[in-house]
């Protein structure tokens, strides 16, 4: 740590920000402690959304991901189903920045959609959580080549989910959720 601070100080622009201050910019690091055992993580950049349910309290989330600590597995699955769905991606596209290759960077634009808070008493919410559990099993069974890059791995998993009908099921449920607001 001392060597890192020395390197930071030697190359700093003369500002008052220490290395620890930089790591904790806007309190993004400290706000994660104590680390929740269950978190939904979601990419802020890219052209395809990617979210997952993280069941590990050892990792710290970096600045290219958003995260939340759901109150239950069902709520976490509900959120990942919505965030990974093509339906949500298509409907959020109008809010995204445009680049050379079209819409990109999700940041918080998905939350412009009328996504209701998870309610375990709502059958549609539970159906989404169950569909996400099925999708998780399908995704976990996909054999990924050693050293595969993230985009290719995501493509292989998306293809397996489509082949199994899981993506279509989730997309239909997400459309129903967004269209009815319940």
N, C-alpha and C positions, 0 to 999 in steps of 0.2 A: 504494500500500500504506500509505503514511504517513497519508493521509486516512482510510482505512478504520480503521486503528488508533486514530486520534484520535476518530473517531465512536464506536467501540466503547468506548474509555475514558471518553468523556463520558457515555455512557448505561449503563455497567456498573453492576451492583448492588453494587459495592464488593468483589466477590469477587476472588480471586487469579488467576482464569482470564484469560489474555490471548486476543486474537482468534485467534492461531495455535493456542493450546491448544484453543479451541473448535472450530476447523476440524478439528483432529486428535484430537477426543474419542475416548477408548478406543483410540487409535492407528489409527483407521479410515482415515485419509488416508495416513499414513506407511507402513502395511502394504502399500499398493498399489505402492510403488516398489522396484525398477524395475518399470515397468508391463509386464505380459506382452503379447506380441503377439496371443495367442489367449485369450479369456475367455468363459465362459458367464455371462450376467447374467440375473437373475431378480427379478421384482417381489415386494416383500414385502407389498403391500397390494392390496386389490381383491377382487372376487368371481370373477374368471376369472384363472387363472395366465397369465403371459406371460414367456417366456424366449427368449433368442436367443444366437447365437454371434457374438461381437464380434471382428472381425479388424483391430484398430486399437489401436496403443499410445499414441495421443494423448489419449484420454479418461480422466478420473478418475471413478470411480463414486461417486455420492452416497449418502446414508443411506437412501434409499427402495429401494435395490436390494441384493441379495446378489450375490456374484460368486465365481468360482473359475477357476483357470487349468488347463484340462485339458491332458493330456500330448500329445493329438493331436486332429486334426479329428474322427476317428471317436468318440473319447470325448466331445468336445463335442457332437456330434450326438446321441449316445446320451442324454446328459443333457437336452438341449433337447427331444428327443422325449418323454421321460418327463414332464418338468416341464410341457410344454404339453398333455399328453393329458387328455382328458375322464375317462379311467379313473382316473388319479392324482388328479384334482380330486375326483371322486366319493368315492373311498376316503379322501381326506384331510379331507373335509368334516366328519367327526365330531370332528376335533381343532380346528376353526376357532372363532373367536369368533363370536357371533351378534349381529346388529344388526337394525334395523327391516326390512331387506330380506333377511334370512337370513344364511347363512354368509358371512364375509368375512375378509380379512387372512390371507395364507398364511404369512408369516414363515417359520419353519422347519418347519411342520407336515408338509410333504410328506416330510420325512426321518424321520417316524414310520413311513412305509411301509417294507417290507422290500426296499429297492432295493439290489441287489448292486453292488459296485464294477465298473467296466468291465473286461472281460477280452477282448482282441482274439482270443482263441482260442475264445470262445463264439459259436456260430452265431447265437443269439438276439440277443446284443449287437450283432453286426455287422448283422443284419437291421434292428434298430432304427436304427442309424446310417445305413444305406442308405435306409430309409424317411424319415428326417429330411432327408437330402440331397434326395430327391424333393420333399418338402414345402417345403423352402427354395426350390427352383426355381419351384414353383407360386406360393408367396407373393411371390417377387420379380417375377412376371409380372402381379400384380394392379395394375391402374391405380387409383391413389388420387387423389381430387379434391384440388386445391390447398387447403391450409389445413385439411384433415380432422383432426379430433381423434383422439387415440389410441384411445379406445373404439370409435369408428366404424371406424377403419382396421383394428383387430383383428377386428371383426365381419365386415368385407368379406373379410379374409384367411381367417378361419375358414370362411366360407361357401364360398369357392373350394376350400379343402382338403377340405371335406365333399363338394362337387360332384364333385371328382376322385377321391374314394374314399381319399384319403391319410389323413384323420383316422380313418376306420374301420380301416384297416390298422394304424396306429400304436396305436390303442386296443386292438386284438386282441393285438398283440405285447406291449404294456405289461401287459395282464391276464395273459398267459402268464408274463411275467417275475415279476410280483408273486406270482402263485399258486404258481409252482414254486420261486421264490427262487433262480433260476440265471441 
